[in-house]
Amino acid sequence: MHDVYGIIEQLKKLTRQAQSIAKLLSAYTKNVDAPVDNAHLMEKQCENIDKHVQVLPEGKMRNRLQQWLAAERKRIADNKEEFKIQFGQKLQALFKEKDISIKGQYPLLRISFYTLKLDFEFGQASLFFGPEIEEIINRLPLHPQAIFDAVLDYDQQLHTLEHSPDEYLEDMYQAYNRSLRVHDKVFGEKMLISDVLREFVVLQQNKKFFIDTRKNNFKEFPRTKLAYIFYTIKQSGATKHSLRFHVATFDATTSKLHSFWIPENEHGEGTHYSHISFEKQDCQDS
């Protein structure tokens, strides 16, 4: 009788394994109508199916499944190559409608202020502000429409500012003076951008934050937003009168504390700066 019970348990186990594989195969068939678009997803599904096949006992069914997997993986590899071609064409077409050009070549594409890093091996992408400076989104699906929507959504947030460049320049000037006092320096000396921005962010807070300094009352300023504020100030021409940017040394560019990347235009070009200063003859305390 013990042998019978053992056989029953083995059959039950085999049944469960077969049912799991059947469900995975059924899910797999839902993607076969669009094999190029779903190439990366189908590759992952094959990996999962293979794990279940490996635990099957030796036999015709296991051999048949392994042969099927080998054939599918060959087709998927071909489809992944075709996916690369179609992906670039579709992405370019979407941005062209917005009169936005794409530069570069795989795996790095430049789109306005942003860098798109593509990983065709795992079927995902990462979006950066600047040349891989600040990571905005990681593990984006490699779908042109999803990437297009993500870039435009973030870009809209970036371009949404509460004040004019002149108003931000005035706040930056006040922040510079406050930073000078904290570090016991005289007007005109260079100050680390990170030190000035610390004071600048404080100046942007409303009264509610100082009454109750909770996180919910704090107005956040990501580095990307601050870099864009600097960009608008530079583009407004205000820097010709008072504010000066000092280029970071090569060593400093490796430290976010000592270097700040600021765009020069909306084509992905920019410069790492470490310090700013104001010229005394152009600025006077109000």
Residue pairs with C-beta under 8 A, 6 or more apart in sequence:
14 56
14 57
17 52
17 55
17 56
20 52
21 49
21 52
21 53
21 56
21 65
24 45
24 48
24 49
24 52
25 49
27 45
28 42
28 45
28 46
28 49
31 38
31 41
31 42
31 45
32 38
32 42
35 42
35 75
35 76
35 79
36 79
36 82
36 83
36 86
37 83
37 86
37 143
39 76
39 79
39 80
39 82
39 83
39 123
40 80
40 83
40 120
40 122
40 123
40 142
41 123
42 72
42 76
42 79
43 73
43 76
43 80
43 123
44 123
46 69
46 72
46 73
46 76
49 65
49 69
50 69
53 62
53 65
53 66
53 69
56 62
56 65
80 120
83 120
83 142
84 106
84 120
87 142
87 144
88 106
90 144
91 102
91 109
91 144
91 147
91 148
92 102
94 144
94 145
94 148
95 101
95 102
95 111
95 148
95 151
98 152
100 111
100 112
101 267
102 109
102 110
102 111
103 109
103 110
103 111
103 267
103 268
104 110
104 115
106 118
106 120
107 117
107 118
107 119
107 120
108 115
108 116
108 117
108 118
108 132
109 115
109 116
109 118
110 116
110 131
110 267
110 268
111 151
111 268
112 151
112 155
112 266
112 267
112 268
113 129
113 130
113 155
113 158
113 228
113 263
113 266
113 268
114 127
114 128
114 129
114 130
114 136
114 151
114 154
114 155
114 268
115 127
115 128
115 129
115 130
115 131
115 132
115 268
116 125
116 126
116 127
116 128
116 147
116 151
117 125
117 126
117 127
117 128
117 132
118 125
118 142
119 125
119 126
119 142
120 142
123 141
123 142
124 138
124 139
124 140
124 141
124 142
125 140
125 141
125 142
125 147
126 135
126 137
126 138
126 139
126 140
127 135
127 136
127 137
127 138
127 140
127 147
127 150
127 151
127 154
128 134
128 135
128 136
129 136
129 223
129 224
129 227
130 227
130 261
130 263
130 268
130 270
131 261
131 268
131 270
133 261
134 222
134 223
134 224
134 227
134 261
136 154
136 224
137 150
137 154
140 146
140 147
140 150
158 224
158 225
158 228
159 228
161 168
161 228
161 229
161 232
163 171
165 232
165 233
165 235
165 236
165 238
166 236
166 238
168 229
168 232
168 233
169 233
169 236
169 238
169 242
169 243
171 200
171 203
171 204
172 196
172 200
172 233
172 243
172 276
173 242
173 243
173 278
173 283
174 199
174 203
175 196
175 197
175 198
175 199
175 200
175 202
175 203
176 191
176 196
176 199
176 276
176 277
176 278
177 187
177 285
178 199
179 191
179 195
179 196
179 198
179 199
180 186
180 187
180 189
180 191
182 195
182 199
183 191
183 195
185 191
187 278
187 280
188 277
188 278
188 279
188 280
189 277
190 246
190 275
190 276
190 277
191 275
191 276
191 277
192 257
192 258
192 274
192 275
193 260
193 273
193 274
193 275
193 276
194 256
194 257
194 258
194 260
196 276
197 221
197 226
197 260
200 221
200 226
201 219
201 221
201 226
204 219
204 221
205 217
205 218
205 219
206 217
206 219
208 217
209 217
209 218
209 219
211 217
223 256
223 260
226 260
227 260
227 261
227 262
227 263
228 263
230 245
230 260
230 262
231 262
231 263
233 239
233 243
234 245
234 262
234 264
239 245
241 282
242 278
242 279
242 282
242 283
243 276
243 277
243 278
244 276
244 277
244 278
244 279
245 262
245 271
245 273
245 275
245 276
246 273
246 274
246 275
246 276
246 277
247 271
247 272
247 273
247 274
248 258
248 259
248 260
248 272
248 273
248 274
249 274
252 258
252 259
252 272
252 274
253 259
253 272
258 274
259 272
259 273
259 274
260 272
260 273
260 274
261 270
261 271
261 272
261 273
262 270
262 271
262 273
263 269
263 270
264 270
264 271
